[in-house]
């Protein structure tokens, strides 16, 4: 069966008028279909190019925002590293103060890199600005590692000295204002200069007096000057004295622990009002109790 050489196209108007009949050759139909396909392809390609162009135009702006956000994050990160460096610097100063009483041989050994020669100093800010974030983190990690070694060395020292420190009268026997400090003062009775061998701590009558360190009761009784008095022996030739008491809570020869109540404050002996006379003696000599108080 042969294919028709012509095609009839019937166009029916919507207003009900007479239909229009077109007779088109087969080649004309094929040409129209190919032209339509080419047109659709061209439009699709143009739309795709338009979308891609819009994406290319939008990308630089989005990229710029992302770069700005990353730069702000890095700057915040560097500022935080600077704050941590300052904090670590305070640790170093604190370590130096802690180790100083023990002498230069007691502290942790530090590796030194001796160099010399004239040079022009560069500011820390300029040098730091050239470091990458990773390099800054590496330098901070090295500093923190060094301070960690210092802390571990200090921990070992405290472990060795812990037992001795526990025997020191380092806490206040009562809490209150210091009415009269250790050293020279005017006598409250003669108004002449005299030496005061301890601290007069303000306390209402009946306030509990706590042992500042473990020890043994060396004396518990009445004296002419301090009235009712307790003296504790802490070892290592260290003793503590508590005067002007109203009531004794321990007896001679008794063992006491740190914080144990040994007496109640009062106004006995040569006293102008209720308070506690607190005294520390080392090898029989009165010393300033503040040198032993930690808080």
Buried (B, 14 or more C-beta within 10 A) or exposed (E): EEEEEEEEEEEEEEEEEEEEEEEEEEEBEEEEEEEEEEEEEEEEEEEEEEEEEEEEEEEEEEEEEEEEEEEEEEEEEBEEBBEEBEEBEEBEEEBEEBBEEEEEEEBBEEEEEEEEEEEEEEEEEEEBEEBEEEEBBEBBEEBBEBBEEBEEBBEEBEEEEEEEEEBBBBBBBBEBEBBBBBEEEEEBEEEEEEEBBBBBBBBEBEBBBBBBBBBBBBEBEEBEEBBBBBBBBBEEEBBBBBBBBBEBBBEEEBEBEBEBEBBBBBBBBBBEEBBBBBBBBEEEEBBBBEEBBEE
